[in-house]
Amino acid sequence: MAKYFNTEHIHPYSYDTVAHAIFQRYPNPFASHVLSEDTVYREIINGTTLYSRRFLTKTNKIPKWGERWLSGFRRSVPLLEESYVDSKQKTITIYTRNVGYSNFMTAIEKVVYTASPSNPNHTVALKQAWVESNFYGLRSAIKNFGIERFKNNCVKATDGFNHVLERIQTQQNSLREMGHVKLAEFQQKKDHLKLQYSERVESIKELSYEKVESIKEKSSAQWIHAKETAMNAKETAKETAKKRAEAAVEKAKKGAEIVKASATVHAEEKIEE
């Protein structure tokens, strides 16, 4: 019968932050035993769940009491990791099992991440392990060794993941702060351009007003000048017409007098005859 153990760890970060970083757990200073990681398959299930299959390689430390019998085993072991990230239920479930040395020990680990019901800024990680061995004579010792190693690795895994989460949150805060600074700079430039635009508009309005007023004044002066010119021309024409009329009358009078004088002379000549 497999030996079972479970424990619960708290990550002081929101579920969304944990979900964002779940595939960035390695490398970290607490996971020197993780040698490699490779994603070999991914798919979306039911439109809400991201399924991923990854292969990990970790060191395969052998207990001192087992070196006599287990010295021929390799110092690394391949592991299969299968994960389900459910965006609808907001849960992350990860299964990990060794795919080598199953006769020596079979270890299955399960971790379920959910938002803390008491603190939305925290995430609960429920960690479980089942360890079985078919190695005759050392079965019980190997299972105990597997569980103890799982306990130690749980603490390292939590500390390592928290380190990664802290780094990501620091990056996000830096980007957010940089975004605020850039937004403030953009707003400042926008306000400056807006002020320049307003000043230019006012300047154009003033110039336009002055130009309109100048045109109005010029037009008014031209109109007054034209009016005065017309009135002067009218007066000149009247004066000229008056003078011409007077000259014509004077000429007519002179003509009449000449005619009258001529007629008188002619009459007198007839009388003398």
C-alpha positions as CSV (number, residue, x, y, z in Angstrom):
1,M,0.0,0.0,0.0
2,A,1.3,3.5,-1.0
3,K,2.4,5.8,1.8
4,Y,0.5,9.1,1.8
5,F,1.2,12.6,3.0
6,N,-0.4,16.0,2.5
7,T,0.3,19.5,3.6
8,E,-1.0,23.0,2.9
9,H,1.2,26.0,2.1
10,I,0.2,29.7,1.7
11,H,1.6,31.9,-1.0
12,P,1.2,35.6,-0.1
13,Y,0.2,36.5,-3.6
14,S,-3.1,36.6,-5.5
15,Y,-4.3,33.7,-7.5
16,D,-4.0,35.7,-10.8
17,T,-0.3,36.4,-10.0
18,V,0.3,32.7,-9.2
19,A,-1.5,31.6,-12.4
20,H,0.6,34.1,-14.4
21,A,3.9,32.6,-13.0
22,I,3.0,28.9,-12.7
23,F,5.2,27.9,-15.7
24,Q,8.0,30.2,-14.6
25,R,8.8,28.4,-11.3
26,Y,12.2,27.3,-12.5
27,P,15.0,28.3,-12.3
28,N,15.1,29.7,-8.8
29,P,17.8,29.6,-6.0
30,F,15.9,26.9,-4.1
31,A,15.5,24.5,-7.1
32,S,19.1,23.5,-7.9
33,H,17.9,19.9,-8.0
34,V,15.8,20.7,-11.1
35,L,18.2,20.2,-14.1
36,S,15.9,20.8,-17.0
37,E,12.2,21.4,-18.1
38,D,10.6,20.9,-21.5
39,T,7.0,21.5,-22.6
40,V,6.0,18.8,-25.1
41,Y,2.2,19.3,-25.5
42,R,-0.5,21.8,-24.8
43,E,-4.2,22.1,-25.6
44,I,-7.4,23.9,-24.5
45,I,-10.0,21.7,-22.9
46,N,-13.7,22.8,-23.1
47,G,-12.6,26.3,-23.9
48,T,-11.7,27.0,-20.2
49,T,-8.8,24.8,-19.2
50,L,-5.2,24.9,-20.4
51,Y,-3.7,21.4,-20.3
52,S,0.1,21.1,-20.5
53,R,2.5,18.2,-20.5
54,R,6.1,18.8,-19.5
55,F,9.2,16.6,-18.9
56,L,11.5,17.6,-16.0
57,T,14.8,16.2,-15.0
58,K,15.8,16.3,-11.3
59,T,18.7,15.0,-9.3
60,N,18.1,11.5,-7.8
61,K,19.8,11.6,-4.4
62,I,20.2,8.2,-2.8
63,P,20.1,7.9,1.0
64,K,23.4,6.9,2.6
65,W,21.8,3.7,4.0
66,G,20.9,2.6,0.4
67,E,24.2,3.3,-1.3
68,R,25.3,-0.3,-0.8
69,W,22.3,-1.6,-2.8
70,L,21.5,1.4,-5.0
71,S,24.9,2.6,-6.1
72,G,24.2,1.6,-9.7
73,F,21.3,4.0,-10.1
74,R,21.8,7.2,-12.1
75,R,22.0,10.4,-10.2
76,S,19.1,12.0,-12.2
77,V,15.5,10.9,-12.9
78,P,13.0,12.0,-15.5
79,L,9.6,13.2,-14.4
80,L,6.3,13.8,-16.2
81,E,4.4,16.8,-15.1
82,E,0.7,17.3,-16.2
83,S,-1.1,20.5,-15.3
84,Y,-4.6,21.8,-15.7
85,V,-5.2,25.6,-15.4
86,D,-8.9,26.2,-15.2
87,S,-9.7,29.8,-15.9
88,K,-13.4,29.3,-15.0
89,Q,-13.1,27.6,-11.7
90,K,-9.8,29.5,-10.9
91,T,-7.9,26.4,-9.9
92,I,-4.5,25.0,-11.0
93,T,-3.9,21.3,-10.6
94,I,-0.5,19.8,-11.2
95,Y,0.4,16.0,-11.2
96,T,4.0,14.9,-11.2
97,R,5.3,11.3,-11.4
98,N,8.6,9.7,-12.1
99,V,8.8,7.8,-15.4
100,G,12.0,5.9,-14.5
101,Y,13.1,3.6,-11.7
102,S,9.6,2.5,-10.9
103,N,10.8,-0.7,-9.5
104,F,12.8,1.2,-6.9
105,M,10.2,3.8,-6.1
106,T,7.0,5.3,-7.6
107,A,6.1,8.8,-6.4
108,I,3.0,10.7,-7.5
109,E,2.6,14.3,-6.4
110,K,-0.5,16.5,-6.7
111,V,-0.6,20.2,-6.0
112,V,-3.9,22.2,-6.2
113,Y,-3.7,26.0,-6.2
114,T,-6.8,28.0,-5.2
115,A,-7.5,31.5,-4.0
116,S,-7.6,31.8,-0.2
117,P,-11.2,32.0,1.0
118,S,-10.1,34.2,3.9
119,N,-7.7,36.5,2.0
120,P,-8.1,37.3,-1.8
121,N,-4.4,38.4,-1.9
122,H,-3.2,34.9,-0.9
123,T,-3.2,31.6,-2.7
124,V,-3.5,28.2,-1.0
125,A,-1.4,25.3,-2.3
126,L,-2.7,21.9,-1.2
127,K,0.2,19.4,-1.7
128,Q,-0.3,15.6,-1.6
129,A,2.1,12.7,-2.3
130,W,1.8,8.9,-2.7
131,V,4.9,6.9,-2.6
132,E,5.2,3.1,-3.4
133,S,8.1,0.7,-3.8
134,N,8.4,-2.8,-5.0
135,F,12.1,-3.1,-3.9
136,Y,12.2,-6.3,-1.8
137,G,13.7,-5.8,1.6
138,L,13.8,-2.0,1.6
139,R,10.2,-1.3,0.6
140,S,9.2,0.4,3.8
141,A,12.4,2.3,4.2
142,I,12.2,3.6,0.6
143,K,8.6,4.8,1.1
144,N,9.6,6.6,4.2
145,F,12.6,8.1,2.4
146,G,10.3,9.2,-0.5
147,I,7.8,10.9,1.9
148,E,10.6,12.7,3.9
149,R,12.1,13.9,0.6
150,F,8.7,15.2,-0.5
151,K,8.3,17.1,2.8
152,N,11.7,18.8,2.4
153,N,11.1,19.5,-1.3
154,C,7.6,21.0,-0.5
155,V,9.3,23.7,1.7
156,K,11.9,24.4,-1.0
157,A,9.3,24.5,-3.7
158,T,7.2,27.0,-1.8
159,D,10.2,29.2,-1.0
160,G,11.4,29.0,-4.6
161,F,8.0,29.8,-6.1
162,N,7.6,32.7,-3.6
163,H,11.0,34.0,-4.8
164,V,9.8,33.8,-8.4
165,L,6.5,35.5,-7.5
166,E,8.3,38.3,-5.7
167,R,10.5,38.9,-8.7
168,I,7.5,39.0,-11.1
169,Q,5.6,41.3,-8.8
170,T,8.6,43.6,-8.5
171,Q,8.8,43.7,-12.3
172,Q,5.1,44.3,-12.6
173,N,5.3,47.1,-10.0
174,S,8.3,48.6,-11.8
175,L,6.4,48.5,-15.1
176,R,3.3,49.9,-13.5
177,E,5.3,52.7,-11.9
178,M,7.1,53.3,-15.2
179,G,3.7,53.4,-16.9
180,H,2.5,56.0,-14.4
181,V,5.6,58.1,-15.0
182,K,5.2,57.8,-18.8
183,L,1.5,58.7,-18.4
184,A,2.4,61.7,-16.3
185,E,5.0,62.8,-18.9
186,F,2.5,62.3,-21.7
187,Q,-0.2,64.3,-19.8
188,Q,2.3,67.0,-19.2
189,K,3.3,67.1,-22.9
190,K,-0.4,67.0,-23.8
191,D,-1.2,69.9,-21.5
192,H,1.8,71.9,-22.8
193,L,0.7,71.3,-26.4
194,K,-2.9,72.2,-25.5
195,L,-1.6,75.4,-23.9
196,Q,0.5,76.2,-27.0
197,Y,-2.5,75.5,-29.2
198,S,-4.8,77.7,-27.1
199,E,-2.2,80.5,-27.1
200,R,-1.8,80.1,-30.9
201,V,-5.6,80.1,-31.4
202,E,-5.9,83.3,-29.2
203,S,-3.1,84.9,-31.2
204,I,-4.7,84.0,-34.5
205,K,-8.0,85.3,-33.1
206,E,-6.4,88.6,-32.1
207,L,-4.6,88.9,-35.4
208,S,-7.8,88.1,-37.3
209,Y,-9.7,90.6,-35.1
210,E,-7.1,93.3,-35.7
211,K,-7.1,92.5,-39.4
212,V,-10.9,92.6,-39.6
213,E,-10.9,95.9,-37.7
214,S,-8.2,97.2,-40.0
215,I,-10.1,96.2,-43.0
216,K,-13.3,97.7,-41.5
217,E,-11.5,100.9,-40.8
218,K,-9.9,101.0,-44.2
219,S,-13.2,100.2,-45.9
220,S,-14.9,102.9,-43.7
221,A,-12.2,105.4,-44.7
222,Q,-12.5,104.4,-48.3
223,W,-16.2,104.7,-48.1
224,I,-16.0,108.1,-46.5
225,H,-13.4,109.2,-49.0
226,A,-15.5,108.0,-51.9
227,K,-18.6,109.6,-50.4
228,E,-16.7,112.9,-50.0
229,T,-15.3,112.6,-53.5
230,A,-18.8,111.9,-54.9
231,M,-20.1,114.9,-53.0
232,N,-17.3,117.1,-54.2
233,A,-17.8,115.9,-57.8
234,K,-21.5,116.6,-57.4
235,E,-20.9,120.1,-56.1
236,T,-18.3,120.7,-58.8
237,A,-20.8,119.5,-61.5
238,K,-23.5,121.8,-60.0
239,E,-21.1,124.7,-59.9
240,T,-19.9,124.0,-63.5
241,A,-23.5,123.7,-64.7
242,K,-24.4,126.9,-62.9
243,K,-21.5,128.8,-64.5
244,R,-22.3,127.4,-67.9
245,A,-26.0,128.4,-67.5
246,E,-25.0,131.9,-66.4
247,A,-22.5,132.1,-69.3
248,A,-25.2,131.0,-71.7
249,V,-27.7,133.6,-70.3
250,E,-25.0,136.2,-70.6
251,K,-24.2,135.2,-74.1
252,A,-27.9,135.2,-75.0
253,K,-28.3,138.7,-73.5
254,K,-25.4,140.0,-75.5
255,G,-26.8,138.4,-78.6
256,A,-30.2,140.0,-78.0
257,E,-28.6,143.4,-77.5
258,I,-26.6,143.0,-80.7
259,V,-29.7,142.1,-82.6
260,K,-31.6,144.9,-81.0
261,A,-28.9,147.4,-81.9
262,S,-28.7,146.2,-85.4
263,A,-32.5,146.5,-85.8
264,T,-32.4,150.0,-84.5
265,V,-29.7,151.1,-86.9
266,H,-31.6,149.5,-89.8
267,A,-34.8,151.3,-88.8
268,E,-33.0,154.6,-88.7
269,E,-31.5,154.2,-92.1
270,K,-35.0,153.6,-93.6
271,I,-36.3,156.8,-92.1
272,E,-33.6,158.8,-93.5
273,E,-34.3,157.5,-97.0
